[in-house]
């Protein structure tokens, strides 16, 4: 089986990413309408969000008694929207690769946008954990740090975007040469 082209791994991966993207959009839309439900609505009693920054991971409930923690909801909505954007851009990168065209003219910009989204998401998660600590919701015995792995991956994606841009230029020049 080929890696690139019709009936290849890239074509099948494009299909998988497309469905994961659709599921991510449904999740974002469901989160967006959550404030429309009343506070005492049964579907919202068990809503909680996962917080992860570097090695830290814990769960925060959306409600504390009668009071909603809407700032947690808003941050989670921003995070899930960022994930959906990354999935959309990845889907758009895999589409021409599945058709046999890995050096599409828009691929470098899409890779750069994914890299920037990963870096911004990492910084937002760190700021979110800092806000949790300032509100006293962060366990004192745990420490958190900037997710340097995500920032490194974001930088690699930005550099990879430049590599793809130069590859596209070289391919275009070679097609003009007879």
C-alpha positions, 0 to 999 in steps of 0.5 A: 500500500502506498503512503501517498495517492489514491487508496493510500494510507494518506487517503484513509487517514484523511477520512479518519481525521475528517470524522474526528473533526466532525465529532470535535465540531459537535462537541464544541457546539454542545459546549457552546449551548451549555449556558442555555440550560438552567443551573439545576438541569440534570445534564449539567450536574455531572459536567466536569472538565479536565485540566492538563498542563505539562505533567499535571492532570486533574478534574474540575466540576462545572458547578460548586453548589448553586454557583456555576464556574463559567470561566472554566467552561469558557476556557475549555470551549476555547481549548476545544475550538483550538483542537477543532481548528488543528483537526480542520487544518490537518484534514486540509493537508491530508486531502491533497496528499491523499490525491497524490499531491504532497506539495500543495501550495497551501500546505506550508501555511496550514502547517504554520497555522497548526504550529501557532495553534499548538504554541498558543494552546500550550500558553493558554493552558499554562495561564489557565493553570496559573488562574486556577492556582490564584483562585485556590483551586490548584492543589498546593502539593502539585507543581505545574510548568509550561508545556515545553514539549508542545511549544517544541512541537509547534516550532517544529511544525512551523519549520516543517511549513518552511520545508514544505514551502521550499519543496513546493518551489523546487518542484515547481521549478523542476516542472518548468525545466525541460 
